[in-house]
Amino acid sequence: MKVAADAEKLRSEGVDVVDFGAGEPDFPTPDNIKQAAIRALDQNFTKYTNAGGTAELKKAICDRHTADFGTSYKPAECIVSVGGKHVIFNLTQALVNPGDEVVIPVPFWVTYKDVVNYAGGKCVFVNTDEENGFAVTAAMIEKVLTPKTRMIMINSPSNPSGAVVDRVEFEKILQLCIKRGIYLLTDECYCHFLYEGSPFSIASVPGAKDTVLVAGTMSKTYAMTGWRIGFALAPPPIIGAMAKLQSHSTSNPTSIAQKAAVEAMQGPQGSVKAMLAEYRKRRDFVVKRLREIPGVRCNEPKGAFYAYPDISTAFGKKGISNTMQFAERLLADAHVAVVPGEAFGTDRHIRLSYATSMQELERGLDRIHKFIA
Ligand SMILES: Cc1ncc(COP(=O)(O)O)c(C=O)c1O
């Protein structure tokens, strides 16, 4: 968000900025979804709904999850919130007490750390292996578990690294959680943007439902970031606790956005595949161009729409000694916005979002190449 604001400020001063900072699809929301919102307005569906979302949308979410992943959630195990971030916030506040430990693989999406801290919990970071694409394994996690571990947060595919947790490893992590009575929060924000194999939910494994907490969102899958609709699938007592919190803070997510989300869940799914095909082309291009820059190393992301190259080759030049300074100089000198890896817990990387046009990718990568070279 700060990168976006800095880039916007430069732009308002007339500077031609290439923005690789934004973590959101550049595609418009599919038309069938927009039409559903327009219909909702025409029908005056503009009043309060149930604080945890309409029965219609909860059912549509459960049905979609069943169709996509073979799970068997019922509306009583579902809550609709104001985006996936709100879901993760409420889940964490409902479950994490002061002193509880929450295991978070590195690199991590920035919000995890802050929501755990806000609940008074302690983040326990698990380093992953860059050589293995930053994918976390059960053995890495097992080493840091203690009697105080309350929850493990997994985001696969990952923002920022694009890492995908191997299915067998994911199941081993689940078994660790079941054995020790630890919750497994699976953030499925990018689950449909997977470049190899088919999308998978750990919630579909038999016996997972008491342990797994699904955090989902319409934001990326349906290019609906501004609509603010996310959902949790979890055991009813946890949904109940989240509903209490939500009922006294935000109340229901926007009524017309909920109607649009019903259409996203029930309507044609072709736009998701079309976006994935486009992201794949862009990923291949971005990785190739980054690897052509002398000294830059970049894993091939297995999912999501971010590249996470190691740019430490630039340290010691132009007064740059960390990723924050790199990002600041890149924006000031080359007018390209990226997010410094420090935000995600690593000290040699930057995150580039390739959810932008090929033309912008070409322009921005030319500039980054020149800047580093
Ligand atoms: C890993 C991850 N989880 C959850 C979210 C939440 O998105 P939203 O609040 O827009 O649903 C994001 C957004 O960037 C994300 O990157």
The ligand as an SDF file (V2000), in Angstrom:
LIG
                    3D

 16 16  0  0  0  0  0  0  0  0999 V2000
   -1.9000  -13.9270    0.6830 C   0  0  0  0  0  0  0  0  0  0  0  0
   -3.0960  -13.0580    0.7110 C   0  0  0  0  0  0  0  0  0  0  0  0
   -4.1160  -13.4060    1.4940 N   0  0  0  0  0  0  0  0  0  0  0  0
   -5.2240  -12.6520    1.5810 C   0  0  0  0  0  0  0  0  0  0  0  0
   -5.3380  -11.4910    0.8690 C   0  0  0  0  0  0  0  0  0  0  0  0
   -6.5890  -10.7240    1.0830 C   0  0  0  0  0  0  0  0  0  0  0  0
   -7.1600  -10.1250    0.0240 O   0  0  0  0  0  0  0  0  0  0  0  0
   -8.5660   -9.3880    0.1820 P   0  0  0  0  0  0  0  0  0  0  0  0
   -8.6290   -8.7800    1.5300 O   0  0  0  0  0  0  0  0  0  0  0  0
   -8.5900   -8.3910   -0.9070 O   0  0  0  0  0  0  0  0  0  0  0  0
   -9.6030  -10.4420    0.0080 O   0  0  0  0  0  0  0  0  0  0  0  0
   -4.2800  -11.0610    0.0470 C   0  0  0  0  0  0  0  0  0  0  0  0
   -4.3200   -9.7940   -0.6890 C   0  0  0  0  0  0  0  0  0  0  0  0
   -3.3590   -9.2890   -1.1940 O   0  0  0  0  0  0  0  0  0  0  0  0
   -3.1360  -11.8910   -0.0440 C   0  0  0  0  0  0  0  0  0  0  0  0
   -2.1130  -11.5710   -0.8360 O   0  0  0  0  0  0  0  0  0  0  0  0
  1  2  1  0
  2  3  1  0
  2 15  2  0
  3  4  2  0
  4  5  1  0
  5  6  1  0
  5 12  2  0
  6  7  1  0
  7  8  1  0
  8  9  2  0
  8 10  1  0
  8 11  1  0
 12 13  1  0
 12 15  1  0
 13 14  2  0
 15 16  1  0
M  END
$$$$
